Amino acid sequence: MKVTTFLLLAAVIWSEVRGEPDVVIGRRRVGMPVVRQALSVVLLAVGLVITSTITLMILTDLPPLDLRFEVISAFATVGLSTGITASLPPAAQLILMALMFLGRLGPITVAAALALNTRHRHYRLPEERPIVG
């Protein structure tokens, strides 16, 4: 996840707290497609990290904090480790390798796919306001 995505979501939260209808950064309004794209990238990344951590917890008996560190480090491609990677079973090592690959290409690919995948309907459904909280 890029820093700009994180800052964009912080601006979204700040706009929501202030009750503003638009997300404004500097003197520019950020369009809703960009906000939705950033939210999708972050939610997919968080879901992938959580799923991978739970999978590693099932595969090994190592402390959850160490596994969480390994997963986040692999997804963020920072190159840090607690030193447990070599002792992990091959399936867990493959998960970490996939996380490294997806961490490098995933957010960029997802963002590009979401930006290019626009579908316009010729009608709009009625708006609903569910209770959020």
Backbone bond lengths (Angstrom), bond angles and torsions (degrees), N, CA, C in turn:
res aa  C-N    CA-C-N  psi(-1)  N-CA   C-N-CA  omega(-1)  CA-C   N-CA-C  phi
1 M - - - 1.447 - - 1.526 108.19 -
2 K 1.276 115.80 128.54 1.459 120.41 -178.63 1.525 110.74 -79.64
3 V 1.317 115.35 157.46 1.463 120.90 -179.87 1.525 110.03 -63.33
4 T 1.320 117.55 -35.66 1.464 120.03 -179.83 1.534 111.17 -63.63
5 T 1.335 116.85 -35.62 1.463 120.02 177.43 1.512 110.33 -65.59
6 F 1.331 116.39 -43.98 1.454 120.71 178.50 1.529 110.72 -62.02
7 L 1.311 117.47 -44.70 1.464 120.65 179.71 1.523 111.68 -65.95
8 L 1.326 116.57 -36.18 1.461 119.89 176.80 1.525 110.69 -62.30
9 L 1.330 116.91 -44.33 1.462 119.22 178.63 1.525 111.94 -67.20
10 A 1.335 117.26 -33.07 1.465 120.34 174.17 1.532 110.16 -63.61
11 A 1.331 116.84 -39.74 1.465 120.74 177.23 1.523 111.07 -66.67
12 V 1.333 117.04 -35.38 1.464 120.67 177.08 1.521 109.76 -63.31
13 I 1.331 116.27 -45.86 1.472 120.15 179.14 1.524 110.35 -63.19
14 W 1.322 116.57 -43.14 1.465 120.41 -179.99 1.539 111.02 -62.50
15 S 1.313 117.14 -40.96 1.468 120.45 178.11 1.527 110.66 -65.68
16 E 1.325 116.33 -38.76 1.466 120.21 179.73 1.526 111.20 -67.36
17 V 1.330 116.78 -40.79 1.468 120.86 178.97 1.522 110.36 -64.12
18 R 1.308 116.71 -37.81 1.466 120.75 -179.65 1.525 113.10 -81.34
19 G 1.330 117.07 -8.65 1.457 120.65 178.21 1.514 114.01 78.68
20 E 1.305 116.90 21.10 1.462 120.45 -179.52 1.530 109.68 -84.22
21 P 1.323 117.79 140.29 1.469 120.14 -179.23 1.525 113.46 -74.98
22 D 1.344 117.55 -23.14 1.457 121.39 -177.80 1.526 110.23 -118.00
23 V 1.318 115.16 152.39 1.460 121.28 174.18 1.519 106.81 -90.97
24 V 1.320 116.14 119.42 1.460 121.52 -176.83 1.521 108.42 -120.35
25 I 1.332 115.33 127.22 1.459 122.13 174.44 1.516 106.76 -123.76
26 G 1.316 115.31 120.72 1.461 119.10 -174.31 1.519 108.34 68.07
27 R 1.285 116.25 -122.66 1.465 121.05 176.89 1.516 111.24 -118.24
28 R 1.338 115.14 29.38 1.464 120.96 -179.75 1.512 110.25 -127.09
29 R 1.325 115.58 142.47 1.462 122.71 175.80 1.520 108.38 -91.12
30 V 1.317 115.82 135.69 1.471 121.04 178.59 1.520 107.76 -95.03
31 G 1.314 116.99 128.84 1.459 121.58 -177.78 1.528 112.22 -70.73
32 M 1.317 115.97 153.25 1.460 121.29 -179.76 1.525 113.17 -62.99
33 P 1.339 121.03 -34.39 1.471 118.45 175.95 1.532 113.09 -59.31
34 V 1.318 117.32 -37.20 1.463 120.89 179.21 1.532 109.96 -69.73
35 V 1.326 116.88 -39.71 1.463 121.08 178.16 1.524 110.09 -63.42
36 R 1.320 116.77 -44.52 1.467 120.59 178.96 1.524 110.97 -64.26
37 Q 1.314 117.29 -38.76 1.453 121.64 178.73 1.530 110.55 -64.17
38 A 1.317 117.38 -44.95 1.465 121.08 178.77 1.524 111.07 -63.30
39 L 1.311 116.32 -42.33 1.462 120.29 178.90 1.522 110.96 -64.09
40 S 1.315 117.66 -40.05 1.467 121.29 178.55 1.522 111.37 -64.71
41 V 1.318 117.23 -43.45 1.462 120.77 179.99 1.527 110.23 -62.10
42 V 1.322 117.19 -45.08 1.464 120.63 -178.45 1.525 110.91 -67.01
43 L 1.319 118.13 -44.63 1.458 120.05 -179.16 1.528 111.81 -65.55
44 L 1.320 117.53 -38.61 1.463 119.99 176.12 1.526 111.12 -65.14
45 A 1.319 117.75 -40.44 1.462 121.09 179.26 1.526 110.92 -65.67
46 V 1.319 116.89 -45.11 1.466 120.48 179.33 1.524 110.46 -64.09
47 G 1.309 117.28 -42.14 1.459 120.73 178.19 1.517 112.20 -62.28
48 L 1.329 116.93 -40.21 1.458 121.30 178.73 1.526 111.21 -65.44
49 V 1.325 116.84 -42.62 1.466 120.82 179.53 1.526 110.73 -65.44
50 I 1.318 117.48 -43.82 1.466 120.55 179.79 1.523 111.06 -65.08
51 T 1.321 116.70 -45.39 1.462 120.23 179.61 1.527 111.19 -62.28
52 S 1.315 117.07 -42.72 1.458 120.81 179.80 1.527 111.64 -65.84
53 T 1.319 116.53 -39.76 1.460 119.83 178.80 1.521 110.55 -63.90
54 I 1.319 117.48 -44.37 1.465 120.77 179.31 1.527 110.39 -63.90
55 T 1.326 116.90 -39.91 1.459 120.39 178.87 1.525 110.95 -63.28
56 L 1.329 117.29 -43.06 1.464 120.01 177.88 1.527 111.23 -66.44
57 M 1.311 117.56 -33.76 1.463 120.19 177.04 1.524 110.97 -65.98
58 I 1.322 116.94 -33.44 1.467 120.92 177.16 1.525 110.36 -72.32
59 L 1.332 116.91 -38.34 1.463 121.02 -175.92 1.526 113.71 -76.97
60 T 1.327 117.94 -25.75 1.466 120.66 -175.32 1.520 110.41 -129.72
61 D 1.329 114.67 170.68 1.463 121.40 175.97 1.521 111.66 -110.94
62 L 1.299 117.02 22.12 1.462 121.39 -178.43 1.521 110.42 -79.15
63 P 1.330 117.18 160.67 1.472 120.30 -179.62 1.534 111.74 -60.65
64 P 1.331 117.42 137.79 1.468 120.74 -179.25 1.524 113.88 -57.99
65 L 1.330 117.23 -33.47 1.467 119.64 -179.41 1.531 111.05 -65.04
66 D 1.340 116.56 -41.51 1.466 120.04 177.74 1.522 111.28 -65.24
67 L 1.329 115.96 -41.75 1.474 119.56 179.48 1.521 110.91 -65.29
68 R 1.315 116.23 -41.32 1.461 120.14 178.77 1.531 110.44 -61.61
69 F 1.332 115.77 -41.96 1.464 119.78 178.33 1.523 111.04 -61.77
70 E 1.323 116.48 -44.13 1.465 120.73 179.88 1.531 111.11 -61.97
71 V 1.322 116.42 -44.00 1.467 120.72 -177.97 1.523 110.90 -65.58
72 I 1.310 116.75 -47.77 1.466 119.76 -178.54 1.519 110.31 -66.18
73 S 1.324 117.03 -39.29 1.457 120.55 177.96 1.524 111.06 -64.20
74 A 1.323 116.91 -40.91 1.464 119.88 179.09 1.524 110.66 -66.51
75 F 1.327 117.19 -45.20 1.464 119.94 -178.03 1.532 111.33 -66.91
76 A 1.325 116.33 -35.57 1.462 120.10 -179.11 1.525 111.84 -82.15
77 T 1.320 117.41 -7.34 1.469 124.76 -179.54 1.533 111.57 50.67
78 V 1.335 115.82 50.41 1.460 120.04 179.72 1.519 112.16 -97.00
79 G 1.341 118.50 -14.83 1.449 121.14 176.02 1.511 115.10 84.07
80 L 1.314 118.04 10.15 1.458 120.76 178.48 1.522 110.29 -93.81
81 S 1.340 115.85 153.79 1.455 120.64 179.49 1.524 108.73 -153.61
82 T 1.323 115.69 155.84 1.457 120.33 174.14 1.518 111.20 -89.33
83 G 1.327 117.05 -2.40 1.451 122.12 178.95 1.516 114.21 93.01
84 I 1.317 117.22 8.12 1.466 119.98 -178.01 1.522 112.82 -95.53
85 T 1.305 117.68 -5.47 1.470 120.37 -174.28 1.522 112.00 -60.01
86 A 1.305 117.68 -40.59 1.464 120.86 -178.56 1.531 112.14 -67.18
87 S 1.325 117.19 -26.50 1.465 120.27 -178.62 1.533 112.63 -89.91
88 L 1.316 117.34 -2.69 1.458 120.21 179.64 1.525 110.22 -75.10
89 P 1.336 117.03 151.54 1.468 118.75 174.66 1.531 110.52 -66.00
90 P 1.330 117.28 159.20 1.476 120.13 -177.73 1.529 113.85 -55.62
91 A 1.327 118.11 -36.81 1.470 119.88 179.45 1.528 110.79 -63.34
92 A 1.323 116.98 -40.27 1.464 120.74 179.10 1.524 110.65 -68.44
93 Q 1.337 116.63 -37.37 1.461 119.38 177.13 1.527 111.38 -65.44
94 L 1.319 116.59 -36.68 1.472 119.83 176.36 1.523 111.07 -64.99
95 I 1.322 116.39 -37.95 1.469 119.78 177.31 1.521 109.87 -62.51
96 L 1.322 117.00 -43.83 1.465 120.01 179.07 1.533 111.29 -64.57
97 M 1.331 117.00 -38.32 1.470 119.72 177.34 1.524 110.94 -64.61
98 A 1.319 116.31 -41.98 1.466 119.96 178.14 1.528 110.33 -63.87
99 L 1.328 116.64 -38.86 1.467 119.80 177.55 1.518 111.80 -63.24
100 M 1.328 116.37 -39.64 1.468 119.37 177.59 1.525 110.91 -62.37
101 F 1.319 115.62 -43.08 1.464 120.02 179.68 1.525 110.69 -66.43
102 L 1.346 116.46 -48.21 1.463 119.84 -179.63 1.520 112.28 -67.94
103 G 1.314 116.52 -32.11 1.461 119.76 178.06 1.513 112.32 -65.16
104 R 1.315 115.23 -31.45 1.460 118.66 179.03 1.525 111.97 -83.05
105 L 1.318 116.56 -43.32 1.463 119.81 -176.08 1.519 113.66 -100.25
106 G 1.316 117.64 -26.58 1.457 122.21 -172.31 1.513 116.39 -54.83
107 P 1.339 118.62 -60.63 1.465 118.88 -177.55 1.521 113.42 -59.22
108 I 1.342 116.24 -37.28 1.464 119.47 179.30 1.523 110.05 -66.79
109 T 1.328 115.80 -45.05 1.462 120.77 -178.90 1.520 111.14 -65.41
110 V 1.333 116.29 -44.81 1.467 119.92 179.54 1.521 110.35 -62.69
111 A 1.313 116.77 -43.97 1.463 119.66 179.43 1.519 111.42 -62.06
112 A 1.320 116.87 -42.38 1.470 120.09 179.20 1.524 110.58 -66.94
113 A 1.324 116.73 -41.30 1.466 119.61 179.69 1.519 111.33 -64.43
114 L 1.322 116.53 -40.83 1.461 119.47 179.24 1.519 111.43 -68.35
115 A 1.316 116.50 -35.77 1.466 119.80 -179.90 1.522 111.52 -70.07
116 L 1.332 116.77 -35.53 1.460 120.30 -177.20 1.526 113.05 -85.49
117 N 1.315 116.85 -19.68 1.457 120.91 -175.83 1.527 110.29 -93.83
118 T 1.309 116.27 78.41 1.459 120.13 177.88 1.520 108.83 -110.50
119 R 1.306 114.41 132.66 1.459 120.37 -179.32 1.526 107.60 -127.27
120 H 1.284 116.23 126.30 1.454 120.48 -178.61 1.527 109.42 -105.91
121 R 1.307 114.99 126.44 1.459 119.93 176.10 1.524 108.76 -93.27
122 H 1.293 115.06 154.75 1.457 119.87 179.54 1.523 111.68 -91.08
123 Y 1.312 115.96 6.86 1.460 121.03 178.63 1.518 108.72 -146.87
124 R 1.332 116.27 163.42 1.464 122.04 175.91 1.513 108.37 -127.66
125 L 1.317 115.35 134.73 1.456 120.85 177.49 1.517 110.24 -77.30
126 P 1.345 117.53 159.11 1.472 119.13 177.44 1.532 110.71 -61.98
127 E 1.300 115.32 148.83 1.462 121.16 -177.84 1.523 110.10 -84.27
128 E 1.313 115.52 140.51 1.466 121.76 177.90 1.523 107.82 -121.84
129 R 1.317 117.11 147.27 1.463 122.39 178.84 1.514 109.21 -119.44
130 P 1.347 117.94 84.24 1.460 119.70 178.68 1.537 110.68 -69.79
131 I 1.305 115.78 158.64 1.461 121.12 178.38 1.512 107.68 -75.80
132 V 1.341 115.97 123.14 1.463 122.12 -179.37 1.510 107.55 -117.92
133 G 1.324 115.41 136.27 1.460 116.30 178.69 1.460 114.71 170.88
